[in-house]
Amino acid sequence: MKMRSFLAAAALAALGLAALPALGQEADVPAAEAFNGTWRYAGSAAHGTQIIHRAVDRCVEPENFIVRSVAAGRLRDKNPLVRNIAINIGSGNAQIVFDGSRTYRTGLGAWRTHTFDGDSVRVQIREHNGAIVQLFRTDSGTRRNVYRMMPNGQMRLEVTVQANSLDRDMTYRLLYRR
């Protein structure tokens, strides 16, 4: 009997699945809740802004000079450095707040429409492979923020912006600490 239980647990582990807790035992805290708290950009504001501006330049580089200028301005305006990120995930709900002013709330895995400055955006927050994924959708494109815990306790924000009118995606990474 013990050997059968061991083999079942080994099979689940090999598939990347965790066994359910025994009756009366509490499950481990979901990985998403490990992100809860306030995170601050780990570098200087000038350095973070420089990372984003370089990503904008790489994204618009293949475009003609007229499109490049307009697109670069819009991408810089829509992608400022977020210095503080507050994350609160639990009980099937998720909330991420940028710099204390832009609050995104959804049921975990559900889509919700938010409106800021007259622009509507559909937002989803979900857990995927130990990371938090925040998706934004508008008529003009998408943005994906992936929040990953790093071994040193920092959190890495990986951003991918896809604009329908541009040939290349904009991508960049920033580090945050509690």
C-alpha positions as CSV (number, residue, x, y, z in Angstrom):
1,M,0.0,0.0,0.0
2,K,2.8,2.4,0.9
3,M,4.6,1.6,-2.3
4,R,1.4,2.3,-4.4
5,S,1.1,5.8,-2.6
6,F,4.7,6.5,-3.3
7,L,4.4,5.6,-7.0
8,A,1.2,7.7,-7.3
9,A,3.0,10.7,-5.8
10,A,6.1,10.1,-8.0
11,A,3.8,10.0,-11.1
12,L,2.1,13.3,-10.2
13,A,5.5,14.9,-9.5
14,A,6.8,13.7,-12.9
15,L,3.8,15.3,-14.5
16,G,4.4,18.6,-12.6
17,L,1.2,18.1,-10.6
18,A,1.0,18.4,-6.8
19,A,-0.9,15.9,-4.8
20,L,-4.0,17.2,-3.0
21,P,-3.5,17.6,0.8
22,A,-4.9,14.9,3.1
23,L,-8.2,15.5,4.8
24,G,-7.7,17.9,7.7
25,Q,-4.4,19.4,6.3
26,E,-4.2,22.9,4.8
27,A,-3.1,23.3,1.3
28,D,0.0,25.4,0.7
29,V,-0.5,29.1,0.1
30,P,-1.2,29.5,-3.7
31,A,1.9,30.8,-5.5
32,A,0.1,33.9,-6.6
33,E,-0.3,35.1,-3.0
34,A,3.5,35.1,-2.6
35,F,3.3,38.3,-4.8
36,N,1.1,40.1,-2.4
37,G,2.5,43.4,-1.1
38,T,4.0,46.6,-2.4
39,W,6.9,46.4,-4.8
40,R,9.2,49.4,-5.7
41,Y,11.3,49.7,-8.8
42,A,14.8,48.6,-7.9
43,G,16.7,51.1,-9.9
44,S,16.7,54.9,-10.4
45,A,13.8,56.5,-12.3
46,A,16.2,57.7,-15.0
47,H,17.4,54.2,-15.5
48,G,13.9,52.7,-15.7
49,T,12.8,55.3,-18.1
50,Q,15.9,54.7,-20.3
51,I,15.1,51.0,-20.5
52,I,11.5,51.7,-21.7
53,H,12.7,54.4,-24.2
54,R,15.2,51.9,-25.7
55,A,12.4,49.3,-26.0
56,V,10.3,51.9,-27.8
57,D,13.2,52.8,-30.2
58,R,13.7,49.1,-31.0
59,C,10.0,48.6,-31.6
60,V,9.6,51.5,-34.0
61,E,13.0,51.2,-35.8
62,P,11.7,49.3,-38.9
63,E,8.9,51.9,-39.5
64,N,9.1,54.8,-41.9
65,F,10.1,58.1,-40.3
66,I,6.6,59.5,-40.0
67,V,5.1,56.4,-38.4
68,R,8.2,56.0,-36.3
69,S,7.8,59.5,-34.8
70,V,4.1,59.3,-34.0
71,A,4.3,55.7,-32.7
72,A,7.3,56.4,-30.5
73,G,5.5,59.3,-28.9
74,R,2.4,57.3,-28.2
75,L,4.3,54.3,-26.9
76,R,6.3,56.6,-24.5
77,D,3.1,58.3,-23.3
78,K,1.2,55.0,-22.7
79,N,4.2,53.2,-21.1
80,P,5.6,55.3,-18.3
81,L,7.9,53.8,-15.6
82,V,5.7,52.3,-12.9
83,R,7.7,53.0,-9.7
84,N,5.3,51.2,-7.3
85,I,3.2,48.1,-7.9
86,A,0.8,46.9,-5.2
87,I,-0.5,43.3,-5.6
88,N,-3.3,41.7,-3.7
89,I,-4.4,38.2,-4.7
90,G,-6.7,36.0,-2.7
91,S,-10.1,34.3,-2.5
92,G,-10.4,34.1,-6.3
93,N,-9.9,37.9,-6.7
94,A,-7.0,39.9,-8.0
95,Q,-6.0,43.6,-7.7
96,I,-2.9,45.3,-9.1
97,V,-2.3,49.0,-8.5
98,F,0.2,51.1,-10.4
99,D,1.7,54.0,-8.5
100,G,-1.3,54.3,-6.3
101,S,-3.4,55.7,-9.1
102,R,-4.4,53.0,-11.6
103,T,-6.3,50.1,-10.0
104,Y,-7.1,47.0,-11.9
105,R,-9.5,44.5,-10.2
106,T,-10.8,41.3,-11.6
107,G,-11.9,37.9,-10.5
108,L,-8.8,35.7,-10.9
109,G,-8.9,34.6,-14.5
110,A,-11.9,36.8,-15.4
111,W,-12.0,39.7,-17.8
112,R,-13.1,43.1,-16.7
113,T,-13.4,46.5,-18.5
114,H,-11.6,49.5,-16.9
115,T,-11.8,53.1,-18.1
116,F,-9.0,55.6,-17.7
117,D,-8.8,59.0,-19.3
118,G,-11.7,58.1,-21.6
119,D,-10.0,54.9,-22.9
120,S,-11.5,51.5,-22.2
121,V,-9.3,48.5,-21.7
122,R,-10.2,44.9,-21.0
123,V,-8.0,43.4,-18.2
124,Q,-7.4,39.9,-17.0
125,I,-5.2,38.8,-14.2
126,R,-4.3,35.1,-13.8
127,E,-1.7,32.8,-12.4
128,H,0.3,30.7,-14.9
129,N,3.3,28.5,-14.1
130,G,4.1,30.3,-10.8
131,A,3.9,33.7,-12.4
132,I,1.1,36.4,-12.4
133,V,0.0,37.3,-15.9
134,Q,-1.9,40.6,-16.5
135,L,-3.4,41.0,-19.9
136,F,-4.7,44.3,-21.4
137,R,-6.8,44.4,-24.6
138,T,-7.9,47.4,-26.6
139,D,-9.0,47.8,-30.2
140,S,-5.5,49.0,-31.1
141,G,-3.5,46.2,-29.5
142,T,-2.5,44.3,-26.4
143,R,-0.1,44.4,-23.5
144,R,1.1,41.5,-21.4
145,N,2.7,42.0,-18.0
146,V,4.3,38.9,-16.5
147,Y,5.3,39.1,-12.9
148,R,8.0,36.5,-11.8
149,M,9.6,35.9,-8.5
150,M,13.4,35.8,-8.7
151,P,15.6,33.6,-6.5
152,N,17.0,36.7,-4.8
153,G,13.5,37.8,-3.6
154,Q,13.0,40.5,-6.2
155,M,10.2,40.5,-8.7
156,R,10.8,40.8,-12.4
157,L,8.2,42.5,-14.6
158,E,8.3,41.4,-18.2
159,V,6.3,43.6,-20.6
160,T,5.2,42.9,-24.1
161,V,3.2,45.5,-26.1
162,Q,1.7,44.5,-29.4
163,A,0.3,47.4,-31.4
164,N,-1.9,46.4,-34.4
165,S,-0.3,49.2,-36.5
166,L,3.4,48.2,-35.9
167,D,5.4,45.4,-37.3
168,R,7.5,44.7,-34.2
169,D,6.5,44.1,-30.5
170,M,7.9,46.2,-27.7
171,T,9.5,44.2,-24.9
172,Y,11.4,45.1,-21.8
173,R,12.1,43.9,-18.3
174,L,12.2,45.7,-14.9
175,L,13.2,44.5,-11.5
176,Y,11.2,45.4,-8.3
177,R,11.9,44.8,-4.6
178,R,9.6,44.9,-1.5
